[in-house]
Amino acid sequence: MSPRFQGENLQHNLDLVEALRKIAEQKGVTVAQTAIAWVLSRGEDIVPLVGARSRDRLTEAVGAIGVTLDTDDLAAIDAAFPAGAAAGERYPADQMAHLDSELRSPGTVGISAH
């Protein structure tokens, strides 16, 4: 159902994952751990929200705490994933209409009345 996993969007986004996989393999960690470590590197006020369907996935996610990304790693990730790099909308159009964060203009903070 997700537009990011349909048609040409799927291959484009899988190519993005492969860029992250190269960095992960160099560090000896998983792609997920690398992605979580990147979120952790964004600042003390940023917290990754991790979903896990099994204890193994939760253990993997928690392992990201021990992953250190150096400036070269961060630069490679930033180069591979510029803003808007993912192809396709986050959700189907009918679901997008219900997301307040997607409807507000940039820089707007607050709770929607609907």
N, C-alpha and C positions, 0 to 999 in steps of 0.2 A: 504493500500500500504506500510505502514511503517513496516520494519522488526522487530522493537521493539514491535509491537502489533500483531504479528502473531505467531501461534504455541506455543511452550513451552516458547518462549520469553515473551509472553503476561503474563502468570501466574507468571513468575519470576519477571517481572517488577511491576506487581500489588502487589506482596508481599513486594517489596521495598516501594511502596506507603503506605502500611499498617504500616510499621515501622515508617514512617513519621507521619501518622495519630495518632499514640499513643502519640507522642510528642505534636502534635497540640491539641489533646483533653485535655491533661494535662494543656495546656496554655489557653484553652478556645477560640482557634482561628481555622481558616480553614487550611487545608493542604497547599493550595496555599500561604496563608499568612506566614506559617512557612517556606516554600521553599524560598519565596522572602526575608524573614528576614535573612535566612541563607546566601543568596547572599550578602545582605547588611552587614553582619558581616565579610565578606572576606577582607574588607579594604576600605579606603577612595577613592582609585583609581578604585574601582569596582562598576559598576552601573548595576542594573538589568534592562533588557529590557523586558517590560511586554506588552503582547498583550491582548486586551480585546474586545470581540465581543458585549458587552453590557455595559451600564452604571453601572449596578449592579456588573459586574465582575471588572470594573475599580475601583469602590468604595471599593470592597474587596481587590484588589491589593494595593491601596493606604493605606489601613488599616494596611498593613504590617509594615509601618513606626513606628507604635506604639508597635510592638511586640519586646520584649526583650528576647533573648536567652541567658541563663546563661551558664557557662562552662560545666555543666552536660548535658544540652540540646545539645550543640555543640559536645561534646564527643559522645553522643548517635547517633547523625546524622552522624558523621565521621565514627563511627563503623558500622553503617547500610549501609553506602554508600562509601565504599572505591573506589578509582579510578578504573574505569572499571566495576563497579558493574552492570550497566545496561546491559541486554542481547540483542543482535542483533545490527546491524548497524543502524546509525541514519536515513539513507535514502536508498532506493533501489540502487543497484549497478550502474545502468546507471546514476542516479543523483549524487552519490558519486564521480564519475569521474569528475564532473564539479566543485567540491568544492576545491578551492585553499588551504584552511586551513587544509583540510584532506590530501592533497597531499604533503605538505611541511614537511620536517623532523622537529622534535621537536627543538625548539630554533631558528628556522628560521623566520625572519621578513621580510616583503616586499610585493610587489604586483607582482602577476604573469603576465607574458607577454601575456597569452592567454585569 
